[in-house]
């Protein structure tokens, strides 16, 4: 198994393509947000590099999403159940396999700087539900219909959880915390 393969795909191509559809959209968003911020802070070369990467990620997303569209056309019931299964397991980016506390620090910085947020996660689910026409799928078994209902309700559920977490963080203002991050030349970076 490749180090970057998410073990939750269990060598199931349906799960693999679900995962990559989501993951490619997430990296498109995060690289695009990084490009915008780099431009805002005057680093035009970094903005250009991240913009190019974002465009590549968008093309990858489109390819994987087209595969899933075909799976929904040929096997809507099992594809729907796989979508639910993947979302119950939660999509985690390949970087979660990083050692030490690097991924935890990276996630906090990404959330704090709005490079990639919980809100983006909910938006991706909503985007995929719309793109694949999940709400209008018909002819599903009762199990498939349960999966459909679960997935269609996720964006609102994630947004409510994100709002509660944001409100709680605002109410319990924590003291700023920093960490030495090895991939930033071991500089101390504020993460809270």
Short mmCIF file of the C-alpha atoms (twelve columns), coordinates in Angstrom:
data_MODEL
# 
_entry.id   MODEL 
# 
loop_
_atom_site.group_PDB 
_atom_site.id 
_atom_site.type_symbol 
_atom_site.label_atom_id 
_atom_site.label_alt_id 
_atom_site.label_comp_id 
_atom_site.label_asym_id 
_atom_site.label_seq_id 
_atom_site.Cartn_x 
_atom_site.Cartn_y 
_atom_site.Cartn_z 
_atom_site.pdbx_PDB_model_num 
ATOM 1   C CA . UNK A 1   0.000   0.000  0.000   1 
ATOM 2   C CA . UNK A 2   1.303   3.431  -0.932  1 
ATOM 3   C CA . UNK A 3   2.084   5.697  2.000   1 
ATOM 4   C CA . UNK A 4   -0.391  8.238  0.609   1 
ATOM 5   C CA . UNK A 5   -3.239  5.786  0.042   1 
ATOM 6   C CA . UNK A 6   -5.951  6.283  2.594   1 
ATOM 7   C CA . UNK A 7   -6.560  2.938  4.347   1 
ATOM 8   C CA . UNK A 8   -10.282 3.681  4.489   1 
ATOM 9   C CA . UNK A 9   -10.540 2.997  0.750   1 
ATOM 10  C CA . UNK A 10  -9.912  -0.705 1.508   1 
ATOM 11  C CA . UNK A 11  -8.749  -1.347 -2.064  1 
ATOM 12  C CA . UNK A 12  -12.312 -0.627 -3.185  1 
ATOM 13  C CA . UNK A 13  -12.230 1.404  -6.424  1 
ATOM 14  C CA . UNK A 14  -15.553 3.087  -5.595  1 
ATOM 15  C CA . UNK A 15  -14.148 4.313  -2.273  1 
ATOM 16  C CA . UNK A 16  -10.844 5.210  -3.915  1 
ATOM 17  C CA . UNK A 17  -12.507 7.432  -6.505  1 
ATOM 18  C CA . UNK A 18  -14.803 8.957  -3.880  1 
ATOM 19  C CA . UNK A 19  -11.785 9.796  -1.752  1 
ATOM 20  C CA . UNK A 20  -9.783  11.282 -4.627  1 
ATOM 21  C CA . UNK A 21  -12.756 13.325 -5.874  1 
ATOM 22  C CA . UNK A 22  -13.020 14.933 -2.442  1 
ATOM 23  C CA . UNK A 23  -9.278  15.212 -1.845  1 
ATOM 24  C CA . UNK A 24  -8.568  16.858 -5.207  1 
ATOM 25  C CA . UNK A 25  -11.278 19.466 -4.574  1 
ATOM 26  C CA . UNK A 26  -9.826  20.133 -1.117  1 
ATOM 27  C CA . UNK A 27  -6.325  20.656 -2.493  1 
ATOM 28  C CA . UNK A 28  -7.720  22.876 -5.267  1 
ATOM 29  C CA . UNK A 29  -9.339  25.050 -2.588  1 
ATOM 30  C CA . UNK A 30  -6.328  25.162 -0.275  1 
ATOM 31  C CA . UNK A 31  -3.829  25.956 -3.033  1 
ATOM 32  C CA . UNK A 32  -6.194  28.578 -4.449  1 
ATOM 33  C CA . UNK A 33  -6.569  30.203 -1.029  1 
ATOM 34  C CA . UNK A 34  -2.801  30.130 -0.555  1 
ATOM 35  C CA . UNK A 35  -2.341  31.767 -3.971  1 
ATOM 36  C CA . UNK A 36  -4.779  34.546 -3.056  1 
ATOM 37  C CA . UNK A 37  -3.056  35.173 0.261   1 
ATOM 38  C CA . UNK A 38  0.407   35.115 -1.299  1 
ATOM 39  C CA . UNK A 39  -0.724  37.711 -3.825  1 
ATOM 40  C CA . UNK A 40  -2.311  39.800 -1.066  1 
ATOM 41  C CA . UNK A 41  0.984   39.813 0.853   1 
ATOM 42  C CA . UNK A 42  3.038   40.628 -2.245  1 
ATOM 43  C CA . UNK A 43  4.606   37.259 -3.075  1 
ATOM 44  C CA . UNK A 44  3.617   37.104 -6.723  1 
ATOM 45  C CA . UNK A 45  5.865   34.133 -7.555  1 
ATOM 46  C CA . UNK A 46  4.354   32.006 -4.777  1 
ATOM 47  C CA . UNK A 47  0.890   33.130 -5.898  1 
ATOM 48  C CA . UNK A 48  1.681   32.005 -9.448  1 
ATOM 49  C CA . UNK A 49  3.057   28.630 -8.312  1 
ATOM 50  C CA . UNK A 50  0.087   27.924 -6.037  1 
ATOM 51  C CA . UNK A 51  -2.341  29.090 -8.729  1 
ATOM 52  C CA . UNK A 52  -0.801  26.656 -11.210 1 
ATOM 53  C CA . UNK A 53  -1.036  23.826 -8.696  1 
ATOM 54  C CA . UNK A 54  -4.669  24.743 -7.937  1 
ATOM 55  C CA . UNK A 55  -5.501  24.581 -11.643 1 
ATOM 56  C CA . UNK A 56  -3.915  21.112 -11.863 1 
ATOM 57  C CA . UNK A 57  -5.868  19.959 -8.825  1 
ATOM 58  C CA . UNK A 58  -9.071  21.212 -10.463 1 
ATOM 59  C CA . UNK A 59  -8.363  19.101 -13.559 1 
ATOM 60  C CA . UNK A 60  -7.684  16.059 -11.378 1 
ATOM 61  C CA . UNK A 61  -10.928 16.648 -9.489  1 
ATOM 62  C CA . UNK A 62  -12.861 16.836 -12.726 1 
ATOM 63  C CA . UNK A 63  -11.423 13.522 -13.952 1 
ATOM 64  C CA . UNK A 64  -12.216 11.655 -10.732 1 
ATOM 65  C CA . UNK A 65  -15.684 13.199 -10.479 1 
ATOM 66  C CA . UNK A 66  -16.476 12.042 -14.021 1 
ATOM 67  C CA . UNK A 67  -15.576 8.486  -13.020 1 
ATOM 68  C CA . UNK A 68  -17.965 8.717  -10.052 1 
ATOM 69  C CA . UNK A 69  -20.665 10.192 -12.311 1 
ATOM 70  C CA . UNK A 70  -20.342 7.101  -14.498 1 
ATOM 71  C CA . UNK A 71  -20.484 4.828  -11.449 1 
ATOM 72  C CA . UNK A 72  -23.702 6.544  -10.345 1 
ATOM 73  C CA . UNK A 73  -25.069 5.975  -13.834 1 
ATOM 74  C CA . UNK A 74  -24.141 2.270  -13.949 1 
ATOM 75  C CA . UNK A 75  -24.492 1.267  -10.292 1 
ATOM 76  C CA . UNK A 76  -26.301 4.012  -8.368  1 
ATOM 77  C CA . UNK A 77  -27.183 1.953  -5.312  1 
ATOM 78  C CA . UNK A 78  -23.709 0.637  -4.469  1 
ATOM 79  C CA . UNK A 79  -22.113 3.958  -5.391  1 
ATOM 80  C CA . UNK A 80  -24.494 5.778  -3.050  1 
ATOM 81  C CA . UNK A 81  -23.725 3.367  -0.221  1 
ATOM 82  C CA . UNK A 82  -19.983 3.850  -0.832  1 
ATOM 83  C CA . UNK A 83  -20.409 7.632  -0.703  1 
ATOM 84  C CA . UNK A 84  -22.113 7.306  2.653   1 
ATOM 85  C CA . UNK A 85  -19.427 4.897  3.878   1 
ATOM 86  C CA . UNK A 86  -16.643 7.272  2.882   1 
ATOM 87  C CA . UNK A 87  -18.320 10.217 4.575   1 
ATOM 88  C CA . UNK A 88  -18.947 8.259  7.781   1 
ATOM 89  C CA . UNK A 89  -15.228 7.472  7.891   1 
ATOM 90  C CA . UNK A 90  -14.481 11.163 7.310   1 
ATOM 91  C CA . UNK A 91  -12.108 12.307 4.616   1 
ATOM 92  C CA . UNK A 92  -8.637  13.065 5.909   1 
ATOM 93  C CA . UNK A 93  -5.956  14.470 3.678   1 
ATOM 94  C CA . UNK A 94  -2.863  12.328 2.994   1 
ATOM 95  C CA . UNK A 95  -0.817  14.671 5.179   1 
ATOM 96  C CA . UNK A 96  -2.418  13.107 8.271   1 
ATOM 97  C CA . UNK A 97  0.291   10.461 7.896   1 
ATOM 98  C CA . UNK A 98  2.979   13.038 8.757   1 
ATOM 99  C CA . UNK A 99  5.105   12.200 11.778  1 
ATOM 100 C CA . UNK A 100 5.378   14.076 15.074  1 
ATOM 101 C CA . UNK A 101 2.820   16.841 15.574  1 
ATOM 102 C CA . UNK A 102 3.384   18.278 12.104  1 
ATOM 103 C CA . UNK A 103 -0.081  17.534 10.741  1 
ATOM 104 C CA . UNK A 104 -1.802  18.807 13.878  1 
ATOM 105 C CA . UNK A 105 0.189   22.051 13.652  1 
ATOM 106 C CA . UNK A 106 -0.428  22.282 9.904   1 
ATOM 107 C CA . UNK A 107 -4.177  21.806 10.396  1 
ATOM 108 C CA . UNK A 108 -4.340  24.500 13.065  1 
ATOM 109 C CA . UNK A 109 -2.418  26.952 10.894  1 
ATOM 110 C CA . UNK A 110 -4.561  26.127 7.824   1 
ATOM 111 C CA . UNK A 111 -7.775  26.649 9.807   1 
ATOM 112 C CA . UNK A 112 -6.564  29.832 11.486  1 
ATOM 113 C CA . UNK A 113 -5.336  31.414 8.242   1 
ATOM 114 C CA . UNK A 114 -8.424  30.182 6.383   1 
ATOM 115 C CA . UNK A 115 -6.346  28.275 3.845   1 
ATOM 116 C CA . UNK A 116 -8.571  25.246 4.477   1 
ATOM 117 C CA . UNK A 117 -11.376 25.260 7.027   1 
ATOM 118 C CA . UNK A 118 -14.191 23.119 8.354   1 
ATOM 119 C CA . UNK A 119 -16.484 25.351 6.315   1 
ATOM 120 C CA . UNK A 120 -14.568 24.294 3.166   1 
ATOM 121 C CA . UNK A 121 -15.146 20.653 4.116   1 
ATOM 122 C CA . UNK A 122 -18.914 21.221 4.283   1 
ATOM 123 C CA . UNK A 123 -18.822 23.148 1.000   1 
ATOM 124 C CA . UNK A 124 -17.041 20.257 -0.717  1 
ATOM 125 C CA . UNK A 125 -19.661 17.755 0.418   1 
ATOM 126 C CA . UNK A 126 -22.399 20.090 -0.805  1 
ATOM 127 C CA . UNK A 127 -20.615 20.563 -4.126  1 
ATOM 128 C CA . UNK A 128 -20.302 16.814 -4.693  1 
ATOM 129 C CA . UNK A 129 -23.936 16.196 -3.715  1 
ATOM 130 C CA . UNK A 130 -25.000 18.744 -6.328  1 
ATOM 131 C CA . UNK A 131 -22.513 17.668 -8.981  1 
ATOM 132 C CA . UNK A 132 -23.517 14.031 -8.754  1 
ATOM 133 C CA . UNK A 133 -27.243 14.786 -8.436  1 
ATOM 134 C CA . UNK A 134 -27.503 12.864 -5.186  1 
ATOM 135 C CA . UNK A 135 -30.775 14.490 -4.104  1 
ATOM 136 C CA . UNK A 136 -32.564 13.407 -7.274  1 
ATOM 137 C CA . UNK A 137 -31.260 9.821  -7.503  1 
ATOM 138 C CA . UNK A 138 -34.136 7.400  -7.836  1 
ATOM 139 C CA . UNK A 139 -34.585 3.655  -7.915  1 
ATOM 140 C CA . UNK A 140 -32.401 3.109  -4.851  1 
ATOM 141 C CA . UNK A 141 -32.969 0.282  -2.388  1 
ATOM 142 C CA . UNK A 142 -34.094 1.224  1.117   1 
ATOM 143 C CA . UNK A 143 -30.435 0.985  2.186   1 
ATOM 144 C CA . UNK A 144 -29.427 3.254  -0.703  1 
ATOM 145 C CA . UNK A 145 -32.148 5.741  0.263   1 
ATOM 146 C CA . UNK A 146 -30.837 5.812  3.834   1 
ATOM 147 C CA . UNK A 147 -27.357 6.526  2.489   1 
ATOM 148 C CA . UNK A 148 -28.773 9.241  0.228   1 
ATOM 149 C CA . UNK A 149 -30.564 10.951 3.113   1 
ATOM 150 C CA . UNK A 150 -27.464 10.784 5.318   1 
ATOM 151 C CA . UNK A 151 -25.186 12.329 2.688   1 
ATOM 152 C CA . UNK A 152 -27.660 15.033 1.670   1 
ATOM 153 C CA . UNK A 153 -27.941 16.194 5.302   1 
ATOM 154 C CA . UNK A 154 -24.179 16.352 5.915   1 
ATOM 155 C CA . UNK A 155 -23.384 19.884 4.668   1 
ATOM 156 C CA . UNK A 156 -25.861 21.503 7.059   1 
ATOM 157 C CA . UNK A 157 -24.739 19.242 9.888   1 
ATOM 158 C CA . UNK A 158 -21.061 20.101 9.319   1 
ATOM 159 C CA . UNK A 159 -21.848 23.820 9.140   1 
ATOM 160 C CA . UNK A 160 -23.718 23.699 12.465  1 
ATOM 161 C CA . UNK A 161 -20.806 21.858 14.093  1 
ATOM 162 C CA . UNK A 162 -18.372 24.403 12.672  1 
ATOM 163 C CA . UNK A 163 -20.495 27.320 13.942  1 
ATOM 164 C CA . UNK A 164 -20.650 25.786 17.429  1 
ATOM 165 C CA . UNK A 165 -16.895 25.208 17.464  1 
ATOM 166 C CA . UNK A 166 -16.248 28.775 16.287  1 
ATOM 167 C CA . UNK A 167 -18.615 30.178 18.948  1 
ATOM 168 C CA . UNK A 168 -16.960 28.066 21.639  1 
ATOM 169 C CA . UNK A 169 -13.483 29.182 20.532  1 
ATOM 170 C CA . UNK A 170 -14.596 32.814 20.622  1 
ATOM 171 C CA . UNK A 171 -16.201 32.421 24.059  1 
ATOM 172 C CA . UNK A 172 -13.177 30.687 25.559  1 
ATOM 173 C CA . UNK A 173 -10.442 32.875 24.117  1 
ATOM 174 C CA . UNK A 174 -7.289  30.917 24.575  1 
ATOM 175 C CA . UNK A 175 -3.872  32.294 25.129  1 
ATOM 176 C CA . UNK A 176 -1.777  32.362 21.970  1 
ATOM 177 C CA . UNK A 177 0.310   29.243 21.512  1 
ATOM 178 C CA . UNK A 178 3.242   28.778 19.215  1 
ATOM 179 C CA . UNK A 179 5.185   25.776 18.013  1 
ATOM 180 C CA . UNK A 180 8.493   25.249 16.284  1 
ATOM 181 C CA . UNK A 181 7.570   23.863 12.884  1 
ATOM 182 C CA . UNK A 182 10.329  21.957 11.124  1 
ATOM 183 C CA . UNK A 183 8.970   22.576 7.626   1 
ATOM 184 C CA . UNK A 184 9.133   26.338 8.264   1 
ATOM 185 C CA . UNK A 185 12.873  26.193 9.004   1 
ATOM 186 C CA . UNK A 186 12.048  25.249 12.604  1 
ATOM 187 C CA . UNK A 187 10.705  28.770 13.215  1 
ATOM 188 C CA . UNK A 188 8.256   29.438 15.969  1 
ATOM 189 C CA . UNK A 189 4.822   29.962 14.427  1 
ATOM 190 C CA . UNK A 190 1.650   31.039 16.220  1 
ATOM 191 C CA . UNK A 191 -0.966  28.282 15.914  1 
ATOM 192 C CA . UNK A 192 -3.774  29.457 18.210  1 
# 
